[in-house]
Amino acid sequence: MKRRLPLFGVVSILILLALLPQLFAERLLYLDPLTRGRVQEALRRTANEEGLLLSGFAISSITDDRLVVHHRAHARGADARRCFTIDLSSFSRTPCDVSS
C-alpha cells in the first residue's frame, strides 16, 4: 500500500502535464463567461452555415477577439480536415492552414 501512493502521485502529475497545453489554450473558456458565450455562438453558426457537426471541432487557440478551430469530419476512409479562424466580434471566418 505504501508503494502505491507515490506511484499514484507520479501518474497524476504526468497526466496533468499532458493536459496542461490544452487547458492553457482554452483558459478563456473557463475564466471569461462573455468569451465562452461568443465562442459557443461562433461554433454554432459555423457548424450551421458550413453543414458540419459540432462534435468535430477542436479549439486550437482563443484570444479575446479571435478563435482558431480545426474540424475533422469523421467518415469512412480518410477524414476531411478543415481549419477556421473566426472573428468573435463579427463571427466572420476565414480558412486557415490545416497543419497549424
C-alpha positions in Angstrom: 0.0 0.0 0.0 2.8 2.4 0.8 4.3 2.0 -2.7 1.1 2.8 -4.5 0.7 6.3 -3.1 3.9 7.7 -4.7 3.1 5.9 -7.9 -0.4 7.5 -7.9 1.2 10.9 -7.4 3.7 10.4 -10.3 1.0 9.2 -12.6 -1.3 12.1 -11.6 1.5 14.6 -12.3 2.2 13.1 -15.7 -1.4 13.2 -16.7 -1.6 16.9 -15.6 1.5 17.7 -17.6 -0.1 16.1 -20.7 -3.3 18.1 -20.3 -1.7 21.4 -19.5 -1.2 22.7 -23.0 -4.8 22.2 -23.9 -6.0 23.7 -20.7 -3.8 26.7 -21.3 -5.1 27.1 -24.8 -8.7 27.1 -23.5 -8.2 29.1 -20.4 -10.5 31.9 -21.6 -13.4 29.5 -21.8 -13.0 28.8 -18.1 -12.3 32.3 -16.9 -14.5 34.6 -19.1 -18.2 33.9 -19.4 -18.6 36.5 -22.2 -15.9 34.9 -24.3 -17.4 31.5 -23.6 -20.8 32.6 -25.0 -19.2 34.2 -28.1 -17.2 31.0 -28.8 -20.4 28.9 -28.4 -22.3 31.1 -30.8 -19.4 31.2 -33.3 -19.1 27.4 -33.3 -22.9 27.0 -33.7 -23.0 29.5 -36.6 -20.0 27.9 -38.3 -21.5 24.4 -38.0 -24.9 25.5 -39.4 -23.5 27.6 -42.3 -20.9 25.0 -43.3 -23.1 22.0 -42.7 -20.7 20.5 -40.1 -21.2 18.6 -36.9 -20.3 20.4 -33.6 -18.6 17.3 -32.3 -15.9 17.5 -34.9 -14.5 20.9 -33.7 -11.3 21.1 -31.7 -10.2 24.5 -30.4 -6.5 25.4 -31.2 -6.3 28.9 -29.7 -8.5 31.6 -28.2 -7.9 35.3 -27.7 -10.4 37.9 -26.7 -11.3 38.6 -30.4 -10.2 35.5 -32.4 -10.8 31.8 -32.3 -8.9 29.2 -34.3 -10.6 25.8 -34.6 -10.0 22.7 -36.6 -12.8 20.5 -37.8 -12.4 16.8 -38.6 -15.3 15.2 -40.4 -15.4 11.6 -39.2 -16.3 9.5 -42.2 -15.3 6.3 -43.8 -11.9 6.4 -45.3 -9.7 9.5 -44.9 -11.2 12.1 -42.6 -11.6 15.5 -44.2 -9.9 18.2 -42.1 -10.6 21.9 -42.2 -9.4 24.9 -40.2 -11.1 28.2 -39.5 -10.1 31.5 -37.9 -13.2 33.1 -36.6 -13.5 36.8 -35.5 -15.5 36.7 -32.3 -17.0 40.2 -32.7 -18.4 39.8 -36.2 -18.5 36.0 -36.4 -16.8 36.2 -39.8 -14.5 33.3 -40.6 -11.6 32.7 -42.9 -9.9 29.4 -43.7 -6.5 28.8 -42.3 -3.8 26.2 -42.8 -4.9 22.8 -41.6 -1.4 21.9 -40.4 -1.2 24.8 -38.0 
